Amino acid sequence: MTSACTPVWQTKPTVSPDTLFDAHQHTLASLERWEIRGRTVIIQGKEGWNVGLWWQENKTDYHIKLEGPFAQGGMTLDGDERNVILTMDDGQQFSAATPEELIMSTLGWTLPISALRDWIKGMPYAEKELTLVEHDDEGRITHLIQGDWDIEYRRYAPFNGSAMPAKIFITHPDLSVKLIIRKWSSL
């Protein structure tokens, strides 16, 4: 008895990159409790800072710790919808209504922490005008321009069944930031 196996060609239904983008953005928007660990390089003019990064988000509350090389120096930024507190390594504390106001008044940096909370997840910031958004065939953002900020997503890594940014370059006329995210986790 002879039998023959004939391959059955099946084509997978194709999903457009725009549909994948919308689905990916919906997944990211629902992510409210997360933590990242990594490094960041902040460059302003001729000065640069290479620091460790630990960032926790719990819905509207956030905790950001920046730590210098070999755990020398650093600061933490704790905020919610009403107030933000910056604590320096020596114990000095400063507060303001917004993280942008606090960072500018204490460090002299133009750093949009509120927008970074979305950009880190691979999403446009809802409260800033979106000039450009580009995504790949898998629906992941590769390039954003919002206001004076140019955000490039250079690498993604898997996390909870989704793709999360692992390398982000952010540039502004006054400042540039490189984020290398080594680990994503849930809270």
trRosetta pair geometry for C-beta under 8 A, 3 or more apart (Angstrom, degrees):
i j d omega theta_ij theta_ji phi_ij phi_ji
15 19 5.1 -112 179 81 91 128
15 20 5.7 105 122 -54 115 94
16 19 4.6 97 60 4 83 101
16 20 7.1 -150 96 -2 45 85
17 20 5.4 -55 -146 41 36 113
17 21 6.1 45 152 -27 67 102
17 135 6.3 170 164 100 110 106
17 136 7.1 -133 -144 120 126 35
17 137 4.9 -93 -91 -136 117 42
17 138 7.4 -5 -127 7 86 14
17 139 5.9 -177 -166 -71 62 63
18 21 5.4 -47 -146 31 32 117
18 22 6.6 33 154 -18 63 101
18 139 7.8 114 -136 -108 5 89
19 22 5.8 -51 -151 35 32 110
19 23 6.4 29 152 -15 64 107
19 139 7.5 -77 88 -89 45 126
20 23 5.7 -57 -146 40 32 110
20 24 6.0 33 155 -21 67 108
20 137 7.6 47 52 155 153 43
20 138 5.9 -122 150 175 147 33
20 139 2.9 -138 123 -45 90 126
21 24 5.8 -57 -145 37 27 110
21 25 6.3 27 157 -18 64 107
21 135 4.7 127 -101 68 120 170
21 139 3.9 -156 -65 -147 44 82
21 140 7.8 -133 -107 -25 72 17
21 141 7.7 90 -139 -64 101 66
22 25 5.8 -55 -146 37 28 111
22 26 6.4 32 153 -22 63 106
22 139 7.4 -84 21 -147 44 125
23 26 5.7 -53 -151 33 31 114
23 27 6.6 33 151 -19 64 104
23 139 6.4 -11 54 -178 87 168
24 27 5.7 -53 -152 35 33 113
24 28 6.4 31 152 -17 66 107
24 122 7.6 -59 149 116 114 129
24 138 7.7 85 -63 135 145 74
24 139 4.1 156 -7 125 131 117
24 140 6.2 -124 178 -80 166 55
24 162 7.0 133 -141 -154 80 107
24 163 7.3 -26 -139 48 125 96
25 28 5.6 -54 -146 38 33 111
25 29 6.2 37 155 -25 66 105
25 123 6.1 111 -138 -116 83 96
25 139 7.9 -116 -19 167 78 107
26 29 5.8 -52 -147 32 29 113
26 30 6.8 24 155 -16 60 106
27 30 6.1 -64 -158 34 30 107
27 31 7.1 36 147 -30 63 102
27 162 5.3 176 138 -103 142 141
28 31 5.6 -49 -158 18 40 117
28 121 4.8 135 -168 150 110 114
28 122 5.8 -123 -111 69 153 93
28 123 5.0 178 121 -56 138 116
28 162 7.3 170 -69 168 72 153
29 123 6.7 118 -71 -111 72 154
31 34 5.7 23 167 -39 107 130
31 121 6.1 171 75 -138 129 133
32 57 6.9 -128 174 130 43 108
32 58 7.5 48 142 -167 82 29
32 59 4.8 24 168 -92 119 58
33 57 6.6 -156 -125 100 28 75
33 58 5.3 32 -118 -121 85 59
33 59 6.7 -8 -67 -37 82 66
33 186 6.3 53 106 -167 92 75
33 187 4.1 -109 168 52 99 106
34 56 7.5 -172 97 -147 43 50
34 57 5.3 12 52 51 77 104
34 121 7.7 121 46 -94 158 104
34 184 6.6 -24 -169 -166 115 89
34 185 7.1 148 -161 82 66 41
34 186 6.2 -51 -107 -112 62 45
34 187 6.3 -119 -66 -10 11 93
35 54 7.5 -6 -172 -173 99 76
35 55 6.8 167 -152 88 53 53
35 56 4.7 -11 -104 -103 91 75
35 57 7.5 -166 -74 23 47 65
35 184 7.5 142 80 -161 53 44
35 185 4.9 -20 63 66 101 89
35 186 7.5 43 17 130 88 2
35 187 5.7 109 -29 -63 103 90
36 53 7.1 -6 109 120 98 107
36 54 7.6 -177 90 -146 55 36
36 55 4.9 3 52 55 93 100
36 120 6.7 -132 -1 175 156 129
36 181 4.9 -50 -166 -141 125 113
36 183 6.7 156 -154 85 52 57
36 184 5.6 -19 -100 -100 81 62
36 185 7.8 165 -84 22 35 69
37 52 7.9 -10 -168 -179 81 94
37 53 6.9 160 -155 91 38 68
37 54 5.4 1 -108 -106 79 73
37 55 8.0 -172 -74 24 38 67
37 181 7.5 107 71 -158 36 66
37 182 5.6 -49 99 61 82 99
37 183 4.6 6 48 53 100 105
38 52 7.7 172 102 -158 30 59
38 53 5.0 -14 70 61 71 109
38 179 6.5 71 103 180 141 76
38 180 4.9 -167 180 97 117 60
38 181 4.2 -99 -47 -114 151 35
38 182 4.6 159 -99 1 76 79
38 183 7.1 -176 -58 26 79 63
39 50 6.9 5 -179 -177 114 80
39 51 7.0 165 -155 89 69 37
39 52 5.9 -50 -102 -109 70 45
39 53 6.0 160 -111 8 14 97
39 179 7.8 165 88 -153 47 44
39 180 4.8 2 57 56 88 107
39 182 7.5 57 -4 -25 80 110
40 50 7.8 -176 93 -147 43 44
40 51 5.8 -15 62 64 84 83
40 53 4.8 71 -11 -49 105 132
40 66 7.3 -64 50 -122 120 104
40 177 6.2 -13 -171 -168 111 93
40 178 6.5 161 -155 81 57 55
40 179 5.1 -14 -104 -102 93 65
40 180 7.3 -171 -78 23 44 69
41 48 6.4 -3 -175 -173 93 108
41 49 7.1 166 -153 84 48 50
41 50 5.1 -10 -104 -102 83 74
41 51 8.0 153 -90 20 37 64
41 177 7.2 159 81 -154 54 44
41 178 4.4 8 48 48 100 105
42 48 6.8 163 85 -154 50 57
42 49 4.7 -3 55 55 97 100
42 51 7.4 -4 6 16 104 110
42 109 7.1 -18 176 -125 137 144
42 111 7.7 -23 -135 -92 131 131
42 175 6.9 -17 -169 -170 87 106
42 176 7.6 165 -154 86 43 49
42 177 5.4 -5 -105 -105 72 80
43 47 7.2 166 -151 92 54 49
43 48 4.5 -13 -103 -104 80 92
43 49 7.9 -166 -72 24 43 62
43 175 6.9 152 82 -160 53 56
43 176 4.8 -6 57 57 102 94
43 177 7.8 -166 23 -72 69 38
44 47 5.5 -12 67 66 79 97
44 48 7.7 164 24 -84 55 47
44 108 7.7 150 136 111 163 96
44 109 6.2 -126 -62 -111 149 85
44 174 6.5 5 -138 155 94 75
44 175 4.8 -20 -93 -105 89 83
44 176 8.0 -179 -71 23 48 60
49 68 7.8 -82 -164 -106 96 84
50 69 6.7 33 92 -53 99 104
51 66 4.5 29 142 -175 147 94
51 67 6.0 145 -171 64 93 34
51 68 5.7 -51 -113 -90 88 42
51 69 7.8 -107 -106 -39 47 59
51 74 7.0 135 -153 -113 121 84
52 65 7.8 -12 105 115 92 90
52 66 7.0 148 74 -160 55 44
52 67 4.2 -20 56 62 108 96
52 68 7.7 -46 14 31 87 7
52 71 8.0 -15 19 -87 142 57
52 74 7.8 -29 55 -108 94 127
53 64 7.5 -29 -158 -164 84 87
53 65 7.5 144 -157 81 37 60
53 66 6.2 -9 -100 -104 65 68
53 179 7.1 -32 25 -138 169 89
53 181 8.0 -69 84 -99 128 67
54 63 8.0 -24 117 117 90 92
54 64 7.4 154 85 -157 56 41
54 65 4.3 -3 58 55 103 106
54 67 7.5 29 2 -4 104 112
55 62 7.1 -11 -170 -171 84 105
55 63 7.4 165 -153 87 41 55
55 64 4.9 3 -110 -111 82 79
55 65 7.7 -155 -70 27 46 62
55 120 7.1 -85 100 -155 158 169
56 62 6.5 165 88 -154 59 56
56 63 4.5 6 52 53 105 98
56 64 7.8 -155 29 -69 61 45
56 187 6.4 88 -157 -79 102 132
57 61 7.6 150 -159 86 45 53
57 62 5.1 -14 -104 -104 65 91
57 117 6.6 121 -103 -151 132 99
57 187 7.7 -153 73 -10 53 136
58 61 4.7 -14 67 66 95 100
58 62 7.3 177 24 -81 66 43
58 187 5.8 -83 -91 92 92 164
60 80 5.5 60 125 -157 98 77
60 81 5.0 -23 176 -39 134 99
61 78 7.8 -5 -171 -171 91 80
61 79 7.2 174 -149 94 53 46
61 80 4.8 -21 -97 -94 74 91
62 77 7.6 -2 110 109 100 90
62 78 7.3 -177 92 -145 55 42
62 79 5.5 -3 55 59 91 87
62 80 7.7 168 17 -79 66 46
62 117 6.6 -104 -75 -107 155 119
63 76 6.7 -13 -169 -172 82 108
63 77 7.5 158 -156 82 36 54
63 78 5.3 1 -108 -105 74 80
64 76 6.7 156 83 -158 51 57
64 77 4.3 -6 57 55 104 101
64 78 7.8 -164 26 -68 65 41
64 113 7.4 -121 -7 -142 159 121
65 74 6.6 25 179 167 82 127
65 75 7.6 -174 -147 94 52 40
65 76 4.7 -19 -100 -103 75 87
65 77 7.9 -165 -71 22 35 66
66 74 5.4 -175 98 -153 60 82
66 75 5.5 6 54 53 99 79
66 76 7.7 -177 22 -83 65 39
66 77 7.9 37 -4 -6 100 101
67 71 5.8 -21 173 -125 125 52
67 73 7.5 145 -159 91 50 53
67 74 3.9 -14 -109 -98 55 141
68 71 7.3 59 71 161 70 9
68 72 4.5 -63 90 81 120 69
68 73 3.9 40 -2 65 138 95
68 74 5.6 -136 -4 -60 76 77
69 72 6.2 -9 76 37 59 102
71 74 7.6 -47 -164 -24 51 133
73 89 5.2 -136 -145 -5 43 159
74 89 4.9 99 53 -72 63 113
75 86 6.1 1 177 -174 123 91
75 87 6.4 163 -160 83 70 49
75 88 5.2 -32 -105 -112 97 48
75 89 6.4 -84 -70 -35 55 74
76 86 7.4 166 85 -153 46 47
76 87 4.9 -4 56 55 93 101
77 84 6.5 -3 -173 -175 91 104
77 85 7.4 166 -152 84 46 47
77 86 5.4 -12 -102 -102 77 74
77 87 8.0 -167 -74 21 33 69
77 99 6.3 66 178 -133 133 112
77 102 7.5 141 -135 104 109 138
77 103 7.8 -5 -106 -71 143 98
77 113 7.1 -113 139 -127 154 154
78 84 7.1 164 86 -154 44 56
78 85 5.0 -10 60 58 94 95
78 87 7.4 23 3 -3 105 108
79 83 6.8 -152 -138 103 69 45
79 84 3.7 -9 -99 -106 112 83
79 85 7.2 177 -75 19 63 59
79 99 5.6 -70 -54 -65 163 105
79 113 7.7 99 21 128 156 142
80 83 6.4 19 49 48 86 67
80 84 7.9 -173 26 -76 46 59
82 97 7.5 -71 173 -143 44 71
83 95 6.0 -5 -174 -170 104 117
83 96 7.7 154 -155 84 63 29
83 97 6.7 -59 -105 -118 51 41
84 95 6.5 159 83 -152 51 66
84 96 5.6 -19 61 64 101 74
84 97 7.3 37 15 123 93 11
84 98 6.5 16 2 158 134 12
84 99 4.7 180 -125 -77 164 66
84 102 5.0 -125 99 -11 123 152
85 93 5.8 -12 -171 -166 104 108
85 94 7.2 153 -156 79 55 42
85 95 4.8 -24 -99 -96 70 92
86 93 6.9 153 80 -154 52 55
86 94 4.7 -11 57 60 103 94
86 95 7.3 -174 18 -80 70 40
86 102 5.3 163 -24 163 120 123
86 103 7.5 145 -78 -78 143 57
86 106 5.7 -149 79 34 158 167
87 91 7.1 -28 -169 -146 95 28
87 92 7.4 159 -154 83 50 45
87 93 5.1 -17 -100 -100 73 83
88 91 7.0 -28 74 41 79 22
88 92 4.4 9 36 57 120 94
88 93 7.5 -146 12 -73 76 36
88 94 7.9 54 -26 -2 98 99
94 102 6.2 146 117 -154 107 97
94 105 7.3 -164 169 97 140 110
94 106 5.0 159 65 -79 166 135
95 102 6.9 -50 -166 -107 22 124
96 99 7.6 145 76 -91 110 19
96 101 4.3 -154 161 98 145 109
96 102 3.8 -164 28 -67 125 86
96 105 6.6 140 -68 27 143 136
97 101 6.3 32 53 41 76 148
98 101 4.5 93 62 6 91 103
98 102 6.9 -161 92 -5 48 88
98 114 7.0 -38 -164 -42 104 125
99 102 5.5 -59 -146 41 35 113
99 103 6.0 33 159 -19 71 108
99 111 7.9 -72 134 98 100 93
99 113 3.6 -58 111 56 142 144
99 114 6.3 165 43 -42 112 76
100 103 6.1 -55 -142 38 26 107
100 104 6.2 24 159 -16 62 111
100 110 7.8 18 -157 -155 95 54
100 111 7.0 -165 -119 77 67 56
100 112 6.0 2 -93 -115 115 50
100 113 6.2 -153 -59 23 65 89
100 114 6.6 -49 -32 0 107 105
101 104 6.0 -61 -147 40 25 109
101 105 6.1 16 161 -13 64 114
102 105 6.1 -60 -141 40 25 104
102 106 6.1 -2 169 3 64 116
103 106 6.6 -70 -136 49 22 93
103 107 5.4 -37 -171 39 64 115
103 109 5.2 -58 156 68 106 98
103 111 4.9 -79 137 50 157 109
103 113 6.6 147 -23 -28 140 117
104 107 7.4 -61 -97 58 11 72
104 108 6.7 40 -160 -123 47 21
104 109 6.6 -116 -90 68 49 45
104 110 6.4 38 -95 -90 102 52
104 111 7.9 -170 -58 26 71 74
107 111 7.9 -2 80 7 131 127
109 175 6.1 79 -157 -100 88 151
110 172 6.3 -130 97 121 117 153
110 174 4.9 65 31 78 130 140
110 175 5.6 -171 60 -1 86 131
111 116 7.4 -3 168 -31 86 136
111 175 6.6 -90 -75 121 76 165
111 177 7.4 92 -126 -58 101 139
112 115 3.9 12 132 28 123 115
112 116 6.1 150 97 -24 71 85
112 125 7.5 -63 143 -60 132 170
112 128 7.7 22 -169 -60 155 147
112 149 6.6 -72 19 -61 140 150
113 116 5.3 -53 -143 34 33 118
113 117 6.8 48 155 -33 63 93
114 117 6.1 -44 -166 12 31 115
114 125 7.0 90 120 -150 80 132
114 127 7.2 -30 135 53 127 133
115 118 6.1 -62 -167 41 46 100
115 119 5.7 40 144 -20 79 114
115 125 3.8 -53 -132 -70 82 157
115 127 7.7 -122 -84 60 83 92
115 128 5.9 11 -101 -11 125 140
115 146 6.7 -174 -152 96 140 144
115 149 7.0 141 121 38 157 169
116 119 5.2 -57 -129 45 37 111
116 120 5.7 47 167 -31 71 101
116 170 7.9 -39 -102 -74 94 170
117 120 6.6 -43 -146 24 17 112
117 121 7.7 7 150 -7 48 107
117 125 7.9 89 58 -110 76 100
118 121 5.9 -66 -161 39 39 106
118 123 4.4 -86 -180 83 93 102
118 124 6.7 -15 136 107 133 23
118 125 4.5 155 52 -91 137 64
118 126 7.0 168 -82 -9 163 75
119 122 7.6 51 -176 -72 36 17
119 123 7.0 -114 -82 62 26 56
119 124 7.9 26 -86 -121 69 24
119 125 6.4 -29 -43 -47 87 98
119 144 7.1 -141 -122 58 97 150
119 151 5.5 -122 -148 -132 124 156
119 168 6.8 123 148 -171 101 153
119 170 7.0 61 152 -91 153 130
120 165 6.5 -143 -174 58 42 130
120 168 7.1 -123 -112 2 51 161
120 179 7.0 -99 -113 149 87 168
120 181 7.5 116 -162 -70 94 140
121 164 7.0 -60 -147 -139 53 93
121 165 7.2 150 -180 12 9 109
122 140 6.3 -51 -170 -157 141 82
122 141 5.2 167 -175 35 83 109
122 153 6.3 53 -120 -104 91 149
122 156 7.5 36 -89 -108 144 109
122 163 7.7 54 -39 106 173 80
122 164 6.5 -151 -14 -145 126 49
122 165 4.8 167 -65 -35 96 103
123 141 7.4 166 -87 -10 23 145
124 128 7.6 -134 173 67 88 93
124 130 5.0 2 -158 -98 148 125
124 133 6.1 -62 -60 -89 126 129
124 141 7.6 163 -44 -100 75 153
124 144 5.8 177 -95 -138 82 135
124 146 6.3 144 -153 -69 90 131
125 128 4.6 41 87 21 113 109
125 146 5.8 118 39 165 102 170
128 146 4.3 74 116 172 126 119
128 147 5.2 -72 -168 -23 119 109
128 149 7.7 9 156 34 159 122
129 146 6.6 155 79 -153 48 72
129 147 6.4 109 51 -63 86 67
130 133 6.0 -7 179 -36 123 109
130 144 7.3 -68 -142 -159 92 95
130 145 7.7 109 -168 79 53 58
130 146 5.6 -34 -104 -99 53 89
131 145 4.2 -54 69 100 112 105
131 146 6.5 -178 11 -92 86 31
131 147 7.7 -167 -18 -19 115 19
132 143 6.6 -28 124 123 113 98
132 144 6.6 161 90 -157 73 32
132 145 4.0 44 37 27 102 106
133 141 6.3 -65 -163 -126 92 106
133 143 7.4 163 -151 91 32 62
133 144 5.5 7 -106 -109 71 75
134 141 7.1 100 77 -157 49 64
134 142 5.1 -55 104 62 96 96
134 143 4.2 17 43 51 112 99
134 144 7.8 -145 26 -63 68 43
135 139 5.7 2 159 -158 139 28
135 140 5.9 160 -157 78 93 30
135 141 5.2 -57 -96 -95 87 40
135 142 5.9 144 -125 1 28 85
136 139 7.3 -48 71 16 67 19
136 140 5.3 -2 36 56 105 85
136 142 5.3 97 -42 -46 87 121
138 163 6.8 52 128 7 133 156
140 153 6.8 -128 149 112 101 149
140 156 5.6 -55 -161 -60 161 154
140 163 5.4 -58 -86 95 133 134
141 144 5.9 10 179 -48 133 103
141 153 5.5 104 101 1 79 144
142 152 7.2 -5 161 -155 61 66
142 153 5.3 -117 -131 58 32 97
143 150 7.8 -18 -164 -173 90 81
143 151 7.1 152 -157 87 43 61
143 152 5.5 -6 -105 -109 77 68
143 153 7.1 -129 -58 20 39 79
144 149 7.8 0 110 112 97 95
144 150 7.6 164 88 -158 57 38
144 151 4.2 -4 59 59 101 109
144 153 7.9 59 -4 -21 95 99
145 149 7.0 165 -154 89 50 55
145 150 5.3 -10 -106 -107 84 67
145 151 7.4 -175 -79 21 35 74
146 149 5.2 -12 68 63 77 105
146 151 7.2 8 15 -1 97 117
148 172 5.3 68 122 -144 101 87
148 173 5.9 -60 180 1 127 98
149 170 6.3 -15 -166 -168 102 97
149 171 7.4 150 -154 77 53 42
149 172 5.4 -26 -98 -82 67 96
150 170 7.2 154 80 -156 52 46
150 171 4.7 -16 60 61 103 92
150 172 7.5 177 18 -70 75 46
151 168 6.5 -14 -167 -171 92 105
151 169 7.5 157 -155 84 43 51
151 170 5.1 -5 -106 -106 76 81
152 168 7.0 155 81 -158 51 54
152 169 4.5 -6 58 58 104 98
152 170 7.8 -162 25 -72 66 40
153 156 6.9 32 162 -60 116 89
153 165 5.3 -101 -137 -115 107 109
153 167 7.4 116 -168 83 50 62
153 168 5.7 -21 -105 -105 60 78
154 167 4.1 -57 69 103 105 113
154 168 7.0 -171 14 -86 85 25
154 169 6.2 59 -28 -8 119 102
155 165 7.5 98 83 -163 54 57
155 166 4.5 -59 107 70 99 103
155 167 3.9 52 32 23 102 110
156 163 4.2 29 162 174 137 107
156 164 6.4 146 -158 71 83 26
156 165 6.0 -57 -105 -100 69 34
156 166 5.8 133 -142 3 14 97
157 163 7.2 145 67 -154 21 66
157 164 6.0 -34 65 65 74 80
157 165 7.9 13 20 124 80 14
157 166 4.1 84 -15 -62 107 130
157 181 7.4 -143 24 94 128 101
157 184 7.0 168 86 3 113 116
158 161 7.6 18 -168 -88 97 10
158 162 7.4 144 -152 77 58 32
158 163 6.3 -45 -95 -99 50 58
158 164 7.6 68 -178 18 10 84
159 162 6.0 -33 73 67 72 79
159 163 7.6 102 26 -135 78 15
159 164 4.3 -6 25 2 130 128
159 184 4.0 -25 -108 85 150 138
159 185 7.9 -122 -147 -74 116 29
160 184 7.9 -99 -1 120 95 121
160 186 6.6 84 -66 -53 134 116
164 181 7.4 -84 127 104 105 149
164 184 4.9 58 80 -61 158 163
165 168 5.2 30 170 -55 137 109
165 179 7.6 48 132 96 121 121
165 181 6.3 89 109 22 75 138
166 180 7.3 12 159 -160 67 55
166 181 5.0 -121 -137 64 45 91
166 182 7.8 77 -154 -87 92 23
167 178 7.8 -12 -166 -174 80 87
167 179 7.1 168 -149 89 35 65
167 180 5.7 3 -107 -111 78 66
167 181 7.3 -139 -60 23 39 76
168 177 7.9 1 108 110 95 94
168 178 7.4 165 87 -156 54 44
168 179 4.4 3 55 53 98 109
168 181 7.6 39 1 -13 100 107
169 176 7.4 -9 -174 -174 83 103
169 177 7.6 161 -158 87 41 54
169 178 5.4 -10 -108 -108 72 77
169 179 7.9 -156 -71 25 31 70
170 176 6.7 162 90 -159 58 56
170 177 4.3 -4 60 59 109 98
170 178 7.6 -167 25 -75 71 33
170 179 7.3 38 -4 -7 108 103
171 175 7.8 -178 -152 97 44 50
171 176 4.6 -8 -110 -111 74 94
171 177 7.9 -162 -72 27 39 62
172 175 4.9 12 59 54 112 77
172 176 7.0 -171 29 -77 66 50
181 184 6.6 40 155 -57 125 84
